[in-house]
Amino acid sequence: MKLEQFIAESAGDAVEQIRGQLGPDAVVVNVRQLPRSFWQKPRIEVLAYAPEPAAAPPAPVEEAPAPAPASADPVAPEPAGNRRDVAAVLESLGLLPLHAARVAEQLQAGEDADLTLPLTEELAQARSLLSRWWRPAGRASAARLHVFVGAPGVGKTTALCKWLTNAVLLEGRTAHVWRLDGRAANTAESLSVHGEILGVPVERAWSGAPIIEDMAFIDLPGVPWTDPAAVQELAQQVAQYPDAAVHLVLNAAYESGQLLAQVRAFEDLPLSDLIVTHLDEEMRWGKLWNLVLGTNYPIRFLAAGQNIPGTFAEASAEHLLARLFPLK
């Protein structure tokens, strides 16, 4: 990966430079405002790179098997799997016992179940089963206004900035941001600074005027999920933004039980989907399948790290399953 530096006077200028040199598939790594003297125009620095095309896998080399010595013992077959083995592996990957047992029981239920399959083949079937249970993000894809909600400290503002940067710098879209107060004041000054860097207006009061930009984002202060009254106040505030996609942001470093409890706490809101952050702090990505199997909401984005835009990718079954069951 070779990073390229782009110096631009505006986000639009940066988009033209990046696309002209690196193409439409460029990945932005970081954005910052450059220091300037009194008479200089404000400028931004963007670091980006062009992803390398995936190399074709080498053709397998076929070799004649060496004859086994006459005295060699036959190779013992791989032991057959069973529900306990499959469930134990899934639990070690982060699935809750209830969900791990559900997968294992589905694999070995019915008259056609083959109870003699090796464990590796049963895990391959588990991978396929989980893929069928994946719930794709739907209606939020067409929304123009996006509202970020969640508990304090889960990374709502950072996730918003990541999405905003991708939309403006990589997709060349126009945007508008509102940094609004709730029960508590919204102290995310970094959002206003980031909007200034990208040339995106960041307002502190909601007027309800029609949105003319391609995309619009609303950042709200975090709400304690254990306070039902605070969550109800948040629901009343969100009701002021009709036709908005409401994204619940969750910190992947929390335990699965707490993540599911947070989803239940915010269910009175018209949630569209989930955004999972802090994945750089959590190795057991299998935990995310507890959200798939234990809630009615799709996972929309996966985010990691504090760099903006850094790691911010659309979630997919294959993205998660590749971490759980790497293909050889």
N, C-alpha and C positions, 0 to 999 in steps of 0.2 A: 504494500500500500504506500503510494507516494502522495504526500500532502502537498497541495498547491495553495499558495497565498494569493488572495484577491483583495485589492484595495479599491473601494468604491465610495462614491459620494451619496449613494442612496441604495435602498434594497433593489429597486428596479435595475440600476446599473450593475449591481452584483449578480443579479439573475442573468443578464445578458452575457457578462463575462464568463460565468460558470458554465452556462449552456454552450457558449461558443467554443470554449476550450476543452471541457470535459464531457459535453453531451448531456442529454436529458436524464440519464441514469446516475448523475453525480450524487455523491453523499456529502452533506455538510457536517463538519465535525464541531466547529465552534464559531461563534460570532462575538465580536467585541467592538466597542467604540474606541477609536484612536484618540489619544490626547492631541489637543490643538492649541495653537496660540490665538490671540485675540482676532487677528485678521484672516485666519484660515477658515475655510468651510469645514463643517463636520464631516468626518469620514468614518467608514467602518472597515474592519478587517474580517474576512471570511476565510476559514480554512476548509478545504473540500478535497475530495479525491474521486477518481473514476474507478468503480469496482472492476476488478479483473474478470474476464470471462472464465467460467468454470472449465477446467481442463477435462477433456474426455478421459474416462477411466481406461487404463491400459488393458489391452486384450489379454485374457488369461492364457498362460502358457500351459499347454497340455503335455503332461509327461506320463509315460507308461508307468503304472504302479510297479514297484519292486516286488518280486515274488516273496512271499512270506516263507521263512524257514520251516522245514517240515515239523520241527518240534515246537513251533510257536503256538501259543494258546490263542483261541479265537478272541477277537476284541469284544468286550462286553458291551451290549447296547446301552445307550443313555437311559437312565431310569425314567420311568413314566412319571408324568406330573400328577398332581392331585390338587384338590381345592385348597388344602392347607398351604402347599408350596406356592401356588400362584398368588394367593392372598398375601402370604408373607413377603414375597418379592414386591408386590404393589405397595404394601405398607411401608417397606423400606424406602420406596421412592417418594413417599409423602402422602399417599392416599389414606384417608381415615379407615379404620377397620370395617365400618359399615359399608363404605363404598368399595373397598377391596373385596369384601365378601360378596357383594352384589355382582361384581365382574366375574369372579370365580364361579359363582353359582350359575350365571348365565351361560358360561362356557360349557359347563358340564350338566346342564339341565336337558331333559327330554330324552326320548328313546334313541335318537341318532348320535348322542354324545359318545365320543371315543375316549374312554378312560385310560387307554394305553398310550396316548400321545406323550412324547418326551416333553419335559418342562419348557425347552426352548420353543417348541412348536405351540404349546399352549400360550406362552407369552406373546408369540406372534399373533395368535388369535385374539388375545387381549388387546393388542395394539389396534387391530382392525375393529374390534367392538367399540373401543373408546372413540375411534374416529367416527363411527356411525352416530354416536351420541353427542358429537360436537354440535353446538348451537351457533350458527353464523350470525354476525351482527347484520341487521336488516334495515329497519326504517331510519335509524340515525344517519345512514349514509346520505340520504337526500336532504337532511335538515340543513338550514343555513345558520341557525342560531344554536350555539352549544353552551350549556351551563355545566360548570364543574362543582360538585358537592362532595362532602366527605368529612371525616373526623379531622381534628387539627393535626398537622404534622405528617400527613400521608403523602404530600407532594403534589397537591392540586395545581398550585401556581407553576411549578416546574414543568408538569405535564402539559399545561396550557401553553407555556412558552415553547416547548419542544414542538407541539403540533403547529403553533403559529409560525415558527421559523421554517418548518418544512413547507407549509402552505405558501408563504410569501417568497422564500428564496428558491425553493426547488420547483414549485408549481406555478410561480408567478401570479398568485391570486391576490386580490385585494381583501383587506380585513379590517375589522373594527373591534375594539376591546372595551369592555366595561369592568372596572375594578370597584365593586360595590360593597357597602357595609351591610351587615346583618345585625344580629343581636350584639355582636362585637364589631369593632372597627376593622376594616381591611387594611392592614399595615404592610402589604406586599409592595413596597416602593420599587423593588426590583422589576416588577411587571411594567410599571410606567417607564422605567429606564430602558427596558428591552423594547417596548413599543417605540420609544424615541429612536433607538438604534435602527429599527426596521422601517421607520417612517409610517408606523401604524398609530392612529389616534387611540388614546386610552382615556376614557371618561370616567368621572367619579359619581355621576348621577344618571339614573335611567329615565329617559324622556318618553319612551314608547314610540318614537318616530320610526317610520318604515326603514328597514335596513336595505341600503343600496349596494353595499359591498358584496363580494362573493361569499364571504364567511364572517361570522361575528361570534365573539366569545364573551362569556360572563364569568368572572372569578368572584366567588363568595367566600367569606371566612369559614374556617372549619367549625363544625358543630359537635359538641360532645354527644356521642351516639348513645350514651347511658342516660341522657336527659330527655325524656319524651316530650316535655314542653318545648325545649329548644328545637327538637326535630320538627314538631308541629309548626312552630314559627317559620322554620325554613321552608316547609311545604307550602305555607301560605304565601311566602315571598316568591317561590318558584312558580306559583300559579299565575303570577303577573306576566310571565313570559310565554305566551301561547305559541304552540308549534315548535317549541324548543326541544332539542335532544338533551336529556339530562344524564350526565355521566357520573357514576359513583366511582370515586378514586379510592383504591385500597393499597395498603402497604404490604407487599409480599413477605416481609420479614416477620409479620405477626403470625401467631399460631393459627392453625386452620379453624379452630373453634371460635376464636375472636373474629376472624374474617367473616365467617358465616353469621355470627351474631350482629356484626355491623351491617351486613346486607339486610337482615331481618329488621334492624332498627330503622333503616331508611326506606322500607318498602311502602310507606305512605306517600312517598314522592313518585311522580311518574317516570321512574327510571327507564332509560333506554338500554343501557349496557354498563359494563364495568371496565375501568382502566386500572391495570395492575402496575405498581411502581416498585422501586427498590429491589429489582430482581438481581442486581449485582450483590446484594447482601443475603441472598437465599439460594442455596445449592439444590434444594429439593423442589424442583419445578413441578413434580407430581402433585404438590399441594394445590395447584391451580385446578386440577381435575375435581377437587372437592367443590369448587365454585360451579363447575359445569354440571356435576351430578347433584349438587345440593341446593341449587337456586334455579330460578326461572329466567336468568339473565345471561346474555352472551358476553364474552370477553371481547372488547373492541381493540385495545392497544396494550402492548407490553413495553414498559419503560425501565431503564436502568441508568444509574449514575447521575451526577449533577451537571455534567456538561450539556450545553444547549446548542443544537438539538440532541447530540449524543445518541444514545440508543433509544429509539422510539419507533416501534414497528407494529403493523397490524397483526393481530393475533390470528393464528390458524391452528387447526388440529395437527397438521404436519409439523409446524414449528415446535409445538410442545412435545409431540410424540418423538421427534428426532432427538430430544434431550433425554427422554426416558428409555427409548429402545433404539440406540444407534444402529443403523443398517450397516452390515459388514460388506 
